[in-house]
């Protein structure tokens, strides 16, 4: 039986290396489950995977299939699998590192390598369970910000940024949110943002830092997360309290970062990276299950919601990738099958 799959022939630009093919549907062993994957988002890391620039995607050979996350329904179970039924909605743990990702119709996983999806969680939410919600949970846990203190974040209008606002509010943490467009200010305040600062027209770290300081009236953020880099990271290191930590989880402006070095020397600021891939790899299976179950619980209660955008059929993967790279797109682009 066939398995429609998005594959890459080698690392490179999507238009040069991506195609949709029919492969062989995996068979299951006694302790395995076959999942019919229905929906998966296009994350920035997926695009980096295609280009060979993501350390969490290292297939030994090509063709390989990208895709970090997605949701599906159980299509077949092995003889020793008793705690899940055919037709149950699940979020599998994909082996994207080895090139067996979510951008295919069927994937085979171990009998403990998935999370069940409750009835009150939508397909679109389930498809986006891991990359953003679990990242937000892990970063906020690591920063351990007291209730009433402020978290400063860049790219606050992104799906992850919105979920950070929602989870921080649930935990009693206030947020200072940097956005590129003034049109996003009221939009983010409507979901619980305390302070929103537009960087539109601000070109230097000093200008951005001044705007942050003005918005806070002299108070300083307790900690920060950043996925932009360049002058934004530098501005953040200028703006946070003494002995604070900045977690850098992305490089939207390129891999050459910048920090305000006097903040490191004289104010004991720590700038460190956060990568969900290494965090999950250090977890036991039970810990991964717990983190994903917490994210699912937050979604089922409406505390954290994905920002879903346009849905493309798998055959239109190149159009979907192009849409996902648009700066002003409305929500996360998804691929269906």
C-alpha positions in Angstrom: 0.0 0.0 0.0 1.2 3.5 -0.8 2.3 6.4 1.4 2.2 9.9 -0.2 5.3 11.7 1.1 7.1 15.0 0.7 10.7 14.1 0.2 13.9 16.0 -0.5 16.5 14.6 -2.9 19.4 16.6 -1.2 19.8 19.7 0.9 19.0 22.9 -0.9 16.4 25.4 -1.8 12.9 24.0 -1.6 12.1 24.7 -5.3 15.1 22.7 -6.3 14.9 19.6 -4.0 11.4 19.1 -2.8 8.9 16.8 -4.5 5.8 14.7 -3.6 6.1 11.0 -4.3 4.4 7.7 -3.4 6.5 5.5 -1.1 5.7 2.2 0.6 3.5 2.4 3.6 5.3 1.2 6.8 4.3 -2.1 8.3 4.0 -2.4 12.1 5.6 -4.8 14.6 4.0 -6.2 17.7 4.9 -3.1 19.8 4.3 -0.5 17.2 1.5 1.8 16.0 0.8 3.1 12.5 -0.5 6.6 12.4 -2.3 8.2 9.4 -1.0 11.7 9.7 -3.7 14.2 8.7 -2.3 17.7 9.4 1.1 19.2 10.1 2.4 22.8 10.3 5.3 24.3 8.4 7.7 25.6 11.1 10.8 27.7 10.4 12.9 24.7 11.5 11.3 22.6 8.8 12.5 25.1 6.1 15.9 25.1 7.6 15.9 21.3 7.6 15.3 21.2 3.9 18.3 23.5 3.4 20.5 21.4 5.6 20.8 24.2 8.2 18.9 22.6 11.1 20.9 20.4 13.6 17.7 18.5 14.4 17.5 17.0 10.9 20.4 14.8 10.0 19.3 11.9 7.8 22.0 9.5 6.8 20.8 9.5 3.2 18.3 11.0 0.8 15.5 10.9 -0.1 14.3 11.9 3.3 11.1 13.4 4.7 11.1 16.6 6.9 8.4 17.6 9.4 8.8 18.1 13.2 5.2 17.7 14.3 1.7 16.9 13.3 -1.4 15.0 14.3 -3.2 11.9 12.9 -5.4 9.0 13.6 -4.3 5.4 14.5 -4.6 3.3 11.4 -3.1 0.0 12.7 -1.8 -1.4 16.0 0.6 -4.2 16.8 -0.3 -7.4 18.6 1.0 -6.1 22.0 -0.6 -2.7 21.8 -3.7 -2.6 24.0 -4.1 1.0 25.3 -5.0 2.8 22.0 -7.7 1.9 19.4 -7.8 2.3 15.6 -9.4 5.7 14.8 -8.0 7.4 18.0 -6.6 10.9 17.3 -3.0 11.1 18.4 0.1 13.3 18.2 3.1 11.0 17.4 6.7 11.7 18.3 8.3 11.8 14.9 11.9 10.8 14.2 12.7 13.9 12.1 16.3 13.7 13.1 16.7 10.6 10.8 14.5 12.0 8.1 11.3 10.3 9.0 9.2 13.4 9.6 5.6 14.3 9.6 5.3 15.4 5.9 4.0 12.0 4.9 0.6 10.2 5.1 1.7 7.4 7.4 4.3 7.0 10.1 5.2 4.1 12.3 6.0 4.8 16.0 6.5 2.8 19.2 3.5 2.0 21.4 4.5 4.7 23.9 5.6 7.3 21.4 2.5 9.4 21.1 0.0 11.5 23.0 -3.8 11.0 22.8 -5.8 14.0 21.7 -8.9 14.9 23.7 -12.2 15.5 21.9 -12.2 19.2 22.8 -8.8 19.9 21.1 -9.1 20.8 17.5 -7.2 19.1 14.7 -5.3 22.4 14.0 -4.3 22.7 17.7 -3.2 19.1 18.0 -1.0 19.4 14.9 0.9 22.2 16.6 1.3 20.6 20.0 5.0 20.2 20.4 7.2 22.8 18.7 5.7 26.0 20.1 3.7 25.0 23.3 6.3 22.7 24.7 9.1 25.3 23.9 7.1 28.0 25.8 6.5 25.6 28.8 10.2 24.6 29.0 11.5 28.2 28.6 9.2 29.6 31.3 10.1 26.8 33.6 13.8 27.4 33.1 13.5 31.2 33.7 11.3 30.7 36.8 9.9 34.2 36.8 8.0 35.3 40.0 4.4 36.3 39.7 4.0 39.9 39.0 7.4 40.3 37.3 7.9 41.0 33.6 9.1 38.8 30.8 10.5 40.6 27.8 10.1 38.9 24.4 10.9 39.7 20.8 8.7 38.5 17.8 5.7 38.6 20.1 3.3 38.5 17.1 4.5 35.0 16.1 2.6 31.9 17.1 5.1 31.1 19.8 5.0 34.7 21.0 1.2 34.7 21.4 1.4 31.4 23.3 4.0 32.9 25.6 1.7 35.8 26.4 -1.1 33.3 27.1 0.9 31.0 29.3 2.6 33.8 31.1 -0.7 35.4 31.9 -2.0 32.1 33.2 1.1 31.9 35.5 0.7 35.4 36.8 3.7 36.8 34.8 3.4 40.1 33.0 4.8 40.5 29.5 6.6 43.2 27.5 6.3 42.4 23.8 8.3 43.6 20.9 6.6 43.6 17.5 7.6 44.9 14.0 4.2 46.3 13.1 2.1 48.8 15.0 -1.0 47.0 13.7 -0.2 44.1 16.1 -0.3 46.2 19.3 -4.1 46.0 20.0 -4.2 42.4 18.6 -1.8 41.3 21.3 -3.3 43.3 24.1 -6.6 41.5 23.3 -5.0 38.2 24.2 -3.5 39.4 27.4 -0.3 41.3 26.6 0.5 43.9 29.2 2.9 46.1 27.2 3.5 46.0 23.5 6.3 48.0 21.9 6.5 48.5 18.1 10.1 48.6 16.7 8.8 50.0 13.4 11.2 52.7 12.4 13.7 51.9 15.1 17.0 50.9 13.6 19.5 50.7 16.5 19.7 48.8 19.7 19.8 52.1 21.7 16.6 53.2 20.1 14.8 49.9 20.8 16.2 49.9 24.4 14.9 53.5 24.9 11.4 52.5 23.7 11.4 49.5 26.1 12.5 51.7 29.0 9.9 54.4 28.2 7.1 51.8 28.0 8.0 50.4 31.5 8.4 53.7 33.3 11.7 52.8 34.9 11.0 49.1 35.8 13.1 46.4 34.2 12.1 43.0 32.9 13.0 40.1 35.1 14.1 37.9 32.2 13.8 37.7 28.4 13.4 35.4 25.4 14.6 36.3 21.9 14.4 34.7 18.5 15.4 37.7 16.3 19.1 38.4 17.1 21.2 41.3 15.8 20.3 44.7 17.4 17.2 43.3 19.1 19.3 40.9 21.3 21.6 43.8 22.1 18.7 46.0 23.1 17.3 43.3 25.3 20.6 42.9 27.1 20.5 46.6 27.7 17.0 46.6 29.0 16.7 43.7 31.6 17.5 43.8 35.3 20.9 43.0 36.7 21.8 39.3 36.9 19.0 38.4 34.5 19.0 35.7 31.8 18.1 36.0 28.1 17.2 32.7 26.4 17.9 32.9 22.6 15.8 30.4 20.7 16.0 31.6 17.1 17.9 33.7 14.6 15.4 35.5 12.4 17.9 38.2 11.4 20.7 35.8 10.7 23.3 33.7 12.6 25.5 36.7 13.5 24.2 37.8 16.9 24.9 40.9 19.0 25.0 41.7 22.6 25.7 44.8 24.6 29.0 43.6 26.2 29.0 46.1 29.2 25.8 44.4 30.3 27.6 41.1 30.5 30.6 42.5 32.3 29.1 45.0 34.7 25.5 43.8 35.2 26.0 40.0 35.2 23.6 39.4 32.3 23.6 35.8 31.0 22.7 35.1 27.3 22.3 31.4 26.6 20.7 29.4 23.9 17.6 27.3 24.1 16.9 24.5 21.6 13.8 22.2 22.1 15.5 19.4 20.3 18.3 19.0 22.8 15.9 19.6 25.7 13.7 16.7 24.5 16.7 14.5 23.8 17.8 14.9 27.5 14.3 13.8 28.7 13.2 10.3 29.4 10.1 9.0 27.5 8.0 9.7 30.6 9.3 13.3 30.9 8.5 13.9 27.2 5.0 12.4 27.7 4.5 14.7 30.8 5.6 17.9 28.9 3.3 17.1 25.9 0.5 16.2 28.2 0.8 19.5 30.0 0.7 21.3 26.6 -2.4 19.3 25.6 -4.1 20.1 28.9 -3.4 23.9 28.4 -4.9 23.6 24.9 -7.9 21.7 26.0 -8.7 24.4 28.7 -8.2 27.2 26.1 -5.3 28.7 28.1 -2.9 28.3 25.1 -4.2 28.5 21.6 -2.4 28.1 18.3 -2.6 30.8 15.7 -3.6 28.8 12.6 -3.4 30.1 9.1 -4.0 28.8 5.6 -4.2 25.0 5.0 -2.7 23.6 1.8 -3.0 20.0 0.4 0.3 18.1 0.5 0.5 18.3 -3.3 0.9 22.1 -3.0 3.8 21.9 -0.6 5.9 24.4 -2.5 3.1 27.0 -2.4 2.7 26.3 1.3 6.4 26.8 2.0 6.3 30.1 0.1 3.3 31.2 2.1 5.0 30.2 5.4 7.9 32.5 4.5 5.8 35.6 4.0 6.5 38.2 6.7 2.9 39.3 7.2 1.1 36.0 6.9 -1.9 35.4 9.3 -1.1 32.4 11.4 0.8 29.1 11.0 0.6 27.5 7.5 -0.5 23.8 7.6 -0.3 20.9 5.2 -3.2 18.4 5.0 -3.5 14.9 3.7 
